[in-house]
């Protein structure tokens, strides 16, 4: 296995950060990882190493406001800039692994971002994965709090507040919460702009669906206390045969840190091999999805 790190520059000149894990031989696929709110790509090291053992490359970006990327913590001045950051990730991995099937994989807020990306941007992808996507929150903020935030939004869009995430809700394993709270690159901030942009994007995804003509895998834990598993189920009901949905019973938010992780990994690996790599000779993923 080879591991490397590099800085990337997004379209507006802001510096991002990329971690790359790759097998020594040409990879069967490259997985482009988009992390969740407040975290960073380094938290997926153990997960990336599983895919390397299956000859798949794994690239995890720290997008603006997170990890080792520049930008105010928990803030993006527009949702479009986050779409740009993902495009920069895909352009870089396409340069590094030309002709290799590309999988876009987002978790939580990252799940919201990748689901939006395939409906908004032109790119060639062979598959889409969203785990515990933020389409709705399991417990929405009080109405009064949201109303005050909406009043403040036009005047203070970059104002950040605590995101309210309880680390014990990430996994049944208490060590995950301890590692999360002690990680110097993790933060608990979200700006008013990022919150409302993400909420609005989630509502739009649920309303319009995801008209993808590439394989998509959406996964959620039934006991997720952070993002709504019911919303993921609603999204997938009318999505058609290209979308595979899996609900993991009794699991919390970070399925890759839960007891179901081996089963989840096998599901993702086999899905990539059967639904993405096996179909790379057929037209897919070009233009709007």
N, C-alpha and C positions, 0 to 999 in steps of 0.2 A: 504494500500500500504506500502511496505517496500523499503527503499532506502539504498544502501551501496556503498562504494568505496573501491578499493583495488589496490595494485601494482602488476603487472605481470612482469615476466622476459622472454624476448624473447630468441631464441635459441643461440644468440651470446652474451648473458649476459646483454643486454641493458634493462633498466627498462621502462616499459610501464605503462599506467594507465587505470583503468576500472571503469565505473559507471554502477550500476545495479539497475533497477527499477523492482519490482516484485509484483504480487498480493499476498494476504495472502494464497490463495488456490493454488493447483498445476496448473501451467499455461497451457493454450491450446497450446501455441507455445512460442518459444523464438526468438526474433528479434535481430540479431547481427548487430549493426550499425557501419559503417565505414565512418567517416566524410570527408569533403572536404579539399582542400588546405588552410592552414593558420588558420583553426579553430580548434575546439575540441568538444568532446562528450557532454560537459556541455551545449552547445547551443541547444541540442535536448531535454532538460528537459520537456518543454511544450508538445512536440510531444510524448515523452515517456509516459507521464501521460494519454494521450488519449488511448494508447494501454492497459495500466494497467486497465482502466475501462472496457475493453473487455476481461479481464483475460489473457492477453498476457504479458510475461516478455520482458524487453527491456534492452539490454546490449550495451553500447557505449564505444568503446576503443579510447584512445588517442594513436595513433601510433607514431613511432619515429619522432622526430623533430617537434612535435606538442603538444599543451596543456601542461599537467602535465607530459608528457613522457620525458625521457632524449633524448639527441641527438641534434645536431646542427639544429637550426630552419630552416625548409623548405628543409632539406636535408636527403637523404638516399644514402649511398654509393653504393647500388645496388638495383634494383627492386626486386630481390629475397628476400631481407631482409623485404620488405613490405609484400610480400606473407607470409613470416614466421610470421610476426606480426598478420596477419589475422588468420593464423592457431592456434596461441597461444590463440587468442580470442575464436575461436570455440572449442578448447580443454577445455578451462575453463568453458564455458557455458554448454558443454556436461557433465562436471563433476558436475556442480551445478544443472542442470536440466536433469538428465539421462532419456532417452526414450522420451523426449519432442521434437516434430517437430521443426527443426531448419531452420530459414530463414536468409539469408545473404542479407543485405541491404546497399548499398553504394550510396553516394551523390557526384556528381561532380568528383573530383579526386578519391573519394571513389568509385564512379560508375565505373570508369576505372579499379580500383584495383579489385573489386569483379567480374567484367566480365572476367578479366584475370585469377583470381584465379580459377574459375570453369573450365577453360581449361588447367590449369597447375598442379593442386594439387588434390590428392586423399582425398576425404572426403565425409561424408554422409550428404547431405542437402536435405531439402524438398521444398525449393523455393529460388528464387533469385529476388531481386528488385534493380533497378538502376534508380535513379532520376537525371535528368540533367547530364548524364555521360559525362566526358571529353573524347570524341573520336576525335574531332577536336575542336579548338577554333573558336568562331564566327568571331573573327577578329585576324588573325595570325599576329605575329610580322613582321616588315619590313624584306625583304629578306637580306638586308645588315647586319642587326642586328643579324639575325640567322646565317649568314655566319661567322661573327666575333666570335659568341658564339661557333660555331663548331670548329673553330681554337683553341680557348682557352680550350675547353673541356678536351683534353688529359692531359693538364698541370695543370689545375685548376678545377677539377670536382666538388669540394666542394664550389666553389665560388658562393655566393648568390647575387641575384639581386632582386629589387622590382618586385612583380608579376604583377603589372599593374592593379590589380582589383579595380574597382570603386565601393565603398560600395553602392552607389545609384542604381547600377544595380542588387542588390540582390533581391529587392522587391519594389513594388509600395508604400509600407508603409515606410515613412521616419524614423519612430522610429526604424526600423530594422537596417538601416545604422548607426544611432546614437549609438545604443547598440553595434554594431559591432566595430566601431572605438574606443569606450571607454572600450572595453573588454581587460583586461590586458593579457589574454591568447591567444588573436588573434594576428597573425603577418602577414606581407605582403611579406615574403621572399620565394624564390624558388632557388635552386641551379641549376647549369648548368646540372649536372647529373640527377637530378629529372625531370627537364623539358624535356630533350631529351628522357629519359627512358619512361616517360608518353606519349609523342608524338608518340614514336615508338610503344608502346603497343596499343595505339588507332588505329594507322594505321593497325597493325596486326589484331586487332579485326574486323575492317571493311573489311579487305581483306579475312580473313578466316571465319568470322562469329562466332557465339557462338553455338557450337554443343551440347547444353544441352539436357539431357533427363529428366530434372526436369522443373517444371513450372517457367517461368521467366516473370517479369513485368517490362517494361521500359517506363518511363514517362518523358516528357519534356514540357517546356513552349515555345510557338511559338515565343515569343519576347525575348528569352534569349539572352542577349548581351555578355555573358561570354563563355558558351559552346554551340556548334552548334546543334540546334534542327534538322537540315537537316541531320546531320550525324547519329543521332539516328534513323531517319526515314529510311535512307539507310540501316542501320544495320538490321532493323526489316522486311524489305520487303521479304527477302528470308529465314527467320529464322524458319518457320514452325508453326504448331498449338500450340506448347508448349509456344510460346512467345506472350505475350499480349503487345501491344503498345498503349499509349494514349498521345495525344497532347492537352495541355490546351491552348486554344486560348488567346492571348494577355498577357500571364503571363511571368514573369521574371524568374530568376535563382532558387531562393529558394521557390519552390512551397509550402512548408510547412509553409512559412511566407507570402504567398499571400492570396488574397481573396478566392481563390479556395481551401484553406486548408481543409475545412470541406468535400468538394466533394472528394478531394484526399484521405483523411483519410478513408472515406466510401469505396472508390475504393480499397484501399490496404487491409482494414479489410475484405471485402467480398471476395476479391481474395484469401487471406490467408485461409479463412474458406472453400471456395469452391474448390480451386485448390491445396492447400497444405495439410491442415489438413484432408480433406475428402479422400485423396489418400495415407495416411500414411501406409495403409495395403498392398499397392502394391509395388513391388521392384522399388526403384528409388534412385538416388543420390549416389550409392555405386561405388567406383572406379572413373575413369576419366569421367567427364560429357560430 
